[in-house]
């Protein structure tokens, strides 16, 4: 069975997590792991939206994460967004922006 590298992103309310692993069948070996504070919920989530400042912090973090993924030549990327992002009034716009960039 061939080995491949994957990146898994957890887009949480307070931190974004990235895990890069080498997968071989049903086993894996962690190559890299990092937590990046983004505080998506600051200044707006109580109103049901992601603030411009939080949006900017999140995008800056994702540009950084994308550079890590590109450097490792990873094509398989899996991500999960927290309920704060999924339920925000502008959450779908945020996720569209993430996909676009």
Phi, psi and omega in degrees: 000139183277150177269151176213157176260141176229154173241134178238126181246134173244106182270087184273174181292319182257326182223150169259134179248140172235137175231125174248129183222153171262124183251134177224101184066239180259005178252159179213159177230123179290126178259328184202143178212137179207146173246132182238119180289127179235333179051056180304331184277351182293139171058042176169331187294334176294337175268003178082024178216160175269123182290162178299321180294315179295320178301314181296315178300317181296315181295319177301318178295321180289327174297318178298314179298319180298322178297320177298314181296316179296320180299328180269001180055046181265130178254335182267108182236127179239137180220152179228132178254140178297161179297333177300321178285313183297325185265351180295146179303326179255017181298319180292325176294320178299312181296324175296320178295319177300311181297321181295322183263000000 
